[in-house]
Amino acid sequence: MLPRTGFTAVVMLLASSLGATAGNVSDGDLASARRKMIADIEHMATTTATATGIQKFDQRLVDAMAEIPRHAFVPTSMVSRAYKNVPLDIGHGQTISQPFIVGLMTQLLGVESTDKVLEIGTGSGYQTAVLARLAKEVFTVEIVPELGEAAKATLDRLGYANIQTRIGDGYVGWPEAAPFDAIIVTAAPDHIPQALVDQLASGGHMVIPVGEDVQDLMVLTKQPNGTTLDRRVVPVAFVPLVRP
């Protein structure tokens, strides 16, 4: 098993270490970089399998990430780095998650084609797009208006018709659309919001990083009696889940 510190060093690549490069990037270069990204995250899934419990990403997930243009979700200055297996700064103190972490969290969520999914933290909209390729409906909440509006514009431009967006407080979820078969939280609260637990359907899964500084990536499964079975997967580092 990888030690906690070893795994943390692998997955917690800090945005501050990333050097943005601008310039024109050809479609061929982007396609090649996307294929390399997929190879990188599949290899990483294999090498971290003991720690995560994930031996291999589902083919539906791999196909989705192989087709979604991640470069469309990053600032122009970051396009040449869009398919690196690292997080990238998207402004407003937020990041687009490392592709491996996007894959890992989505795999842990276990999204089915009939599912209604709630995402807390739209950010760039890339994780939203991955979910939309796998689920029937996606409801996504972003507290930063500029990010939420930009993500909606990108998702609309790319033709996603099964996504509903909202600017608001992620801690309260989207109660009028509940229950949700799956809930994913892409920023870290210091505790698990009870409102999100309440909005999770019986038998549903929530994937959420919890804590301050270094967090635990957790998977919660809702039981018929309303309680949850909680499992800590690996240490991760996310930006805090912001409140109004």
C-alpha positions in Angstrom: 0.0 0.0 0.0 1.2 3.5 -0.7 1.8 5.4 2.5 -0.5 8.4 3.0 2.3 10.8 2.5 3.4 9.0 -0.7 -0.1 9.1 -2.2 -0.5 12.7 -1.2 2.6 13.6 -3.0 1.2 12.0 -6.1 -2.2 13.5 -6.2 -1.7 16.9 -4.5 0.0 18.7 -7.3 -0.1 22.4 -6.4 -1.4 25.0 -8.8 1.4 27.3 -7.7 3.9 25.1 -9.3 2.3 25.3 -12.7 3.8 27.6 -15.4 1.2 29.0 -17.8 2.3 29.1 -21.4 0.4 30.8 -24.2 0.6 30.4 -27.9 -1.2 28.6 -30.7 -1.8 24.9 -30.3 -2.9 22.8 -33.3 -5.9 20.5 -33.2 -3.5 17.6 -33.8 -1.4 18.6 -30.9 -4.5 18.8 -28.7 -5.7 15.4 -29.8 -2.3 13.8 -29.1 -2.1 15.5 -25.7 -5.6 14.2 -24.9 -4.6 10.6 -25.7 -1.5 11.0 -23.5 -3.7 12.3 -20.7 -5.9 9.2 -20.9 -2.8 6.9 -20.9 -1.4 8.8 -17.9 -4.5 8.6 -15.8 -5.1 4.9 -16.6 -1.5 4.2 -15.6 -1.9 6.2 -12.4 -5.1 4.2 -11.6 -3.1 1.0 -11.8 -0.2 2.3 -9.7 -2.5 3.7 -6.9 -5.0 0.8 -6.9 -4.0 -0.5 -3.5 -4.6 2.9 -1.9 -7.8 3.8 -3.8 -9.4 0.4 -4.3 -9.8 1.2 -8.0 -8.0 -1.2 -10.2 -9.2 0.3 -13.5 -11.5 3.1 -14.7 -14.8 2.0 -16.4 -14.7 2.2 -20.2 -17.6 4.6 -20.2 -15.7 7.0 -18.1 -12.5 6.6 -20.1 -14.4 7.2 -23.4 -16.0 10.3 -21.9 -12.7 11.8 -20.8 -11.1 10.9 -24.1 -13.7 12.9 -26.1 -14.4 15.9 -23.9 -12.2 18.9 -25.0 -10.7 19.8 -21.6 -8.9 22.7 -23.4 -12.3 24.4 -23.8 -12.7 24.7 -20.0 -9.4 26.4 -19.2 -8.2 30.0 -19.7 -6.6 30.7 -23.1 -3.2 31.0 -21.5 -3.5 27.4 -20.2 -4.6 25.7 -23.4 -1.1 24.2 -24.0 -1.3 22.6 -20.6 -4.9 21.5 -20.7 -4.2 17.8 -21.0 -1.4 17.6 -18.4 -2.3 15.4 -15.4 -2.2 18.5 -13.1 -4.7 21.0 -11.7 -4.8 24.4 -13.4 -5.7 27.8 -12.1 -9.1 29.1 -13.5 -9.2 32.4 -11.5 -11.1 33.5 -8.5 -9.0 31.4 -6.3 -10.3 28.2 -7.9 -8.8 25.4 -10.0 -9.8 22.8 -12.5 -9.0 19.5 -10.9 -6.2 17.1 -11.9 -7.7 14.7 -14.6 -6.8 11.7 -12.4 -8.8 13.1 -9.5 -11.7 13.8 -11.9 -11.6 10.2 -13.0 -11.2 8.8 -9.5 -14.1 10.8 -8.0 -16.3 9.9 -10.9 -15.4 6.3 -10.7 -16.1 6.3 -6.9 -19.5 7.9 -7.6 -20.6 5.0 -9.7 -22.8 7.0 -12.1 -25.4 5.1 -14.1 -27.1 6.3 -17.3 -30.4 6.7 -15.5 -29.1 8.7 -12.6 -29.8 12.3 -11.5 -26.6 13.8 -10.2 -25.9 16.9 -8.1 -22.6 18.6 -8.4 -21.5 21.1 -5.8 -18.8 23.4 -7.3 -19.2 23.8 -11.0 -15.9 25.6 -11.4 -14.8 25.4 -15.0 -17.6 23.0 -15.9 -15.2 20.1 -16.9 -16.3 17.7 -14.2 -19.9 18.7 -15.1 -19.3 17.7 -18.7 -17.9 14.3 -17.6 -21.0 13.7 -15.4 -23.3 14.8 -18.2 -21.8 12.2 -20.5 -22.6 9.4 -18.0 -25.8 10.4 -16.3 -29.4 11.3 -17.4 -29.4 14.7 -15.6 -26.9 16.9 -13.9 -27.7 19.7 -11.5 -24.7 21.9 -10.7 -24.2 24.7 -8.2 -21.5 27.3 -8.2 -21.1 30.2 -5.7 -18.8 32.4 -7.9 -21.1 34.1 -10.4 -18.3 34.7 -13.0 -17.3 31.0 -12.9 -20.8 29.7 -13.0 -21.8 31.9 -15.9 -18.7 31.1 -17.9 -19.1 27.4 -17.3 -22.7 27.5 -18.5 -21.7 29.4 -21.6 -19.1 26.7 -22.4 -21.4 23.8 -21.7 -24.1 25.4 -23.8 -21.7 26.0 -26.7 -20.6 22.4 -26.6 -24.2 21.2 -26.8 -24.9 19.7 -23.4 -28.7 19.6 -23.0 -29.0 17.6 -19.8 -27.4 20.1 -17.4 -29.1 22.6 -15.1 -26.9 25.3 -13.5 -27.4 27.5 -10.5 -25.4 30.3 -8.8 -25.8 29.7 -5.1 -24.6 28.2 -1.8 -23.4 24.7 -2.3 -23.9 23.9 1.4 -27.7 23.9 0.9 -27.6 21.9 -2.3 -30.6 22.0 -4.6 -33.5 20.8 -2.4 -36.4 21.2 -4.8 -34.7 18.9 -7.3 -33.9 16.2 -4.7 -33.5 13.3 -4.2 -30.3 12.7 -6.2 -28.9 9.3 -7.1 -25.4 10.7 -6.7 -23.8 13.8 -5.2 -20.2 15.0 -5.9 -18.6 17.9 -4.1 -15.6 19.4 -5.8 -14.4 21.7 -3.0 -13.8 20.9 0.6 -16.1 21.7 3.5 -14.8 21.3 7.0 -17.8 19.0 7.7 -20.3 17.0 5.7 -23.3 19.3 5.1 -26.4 17.6 6.5 -28.5 19.2 3.7 -26.6 17.2 1.1 -27.0 14.0 3.1 -30.8 14.7 3.2 -30.9 15.2 -0.5 -29.2 11.9 -1.3 -31.5 9.1 -2.4 -31.5 5.8 -0.5 -28.7 3.6 -1.9 -27.1 6.7 -3.5 -23.4 7.7 -3.2 -21.8 11.0 -2.3 -18.1 11.6 -3.0 -16.7 14.6 -1.0 -13.3 15.9 0.3 -13.7 16.8 3.9 -11.3 18.7 6.2 -9.0 21.7 6.2 -5.5 21.9 4.5 -5.2 18.2 3.6 -8.6 16.5 3.4 -9.9 13.0 3.3 -11.7 12.0 0.1 -14.7 10.2 1.4 -17.5 8.1 -0.1 -20.8 8.0 1.7 -23.6 5.5 0.9 -27.1 6.4 2.0 -28.9 3.6 3.9 -32.7 2.9 3.9 -32.9 4.3 7.4 -31.3 7.6 6.4 -27.9 6.9 8.0 -24.8 6.7 5.9 -21.9 4.3 5.6 -18.7 6.3 5.3 -15.4 5.3 3.7 -12.2 7.3 3.7 -10.3 6.7 0.4 -7.2 8.8 0.1 -5.8 12.2 1.3 -6.4 15.0 -1.2 -6.1 18.8 -1.4 -9.0 20.9 -2.6 -9.9 24.6 -2.4 -12.3 25.3 0.5 -16.1 25.1 -0.1 -17.0 28.7 0.1 -20.1 30.1 1.8 -21.8 33.4 0.9 
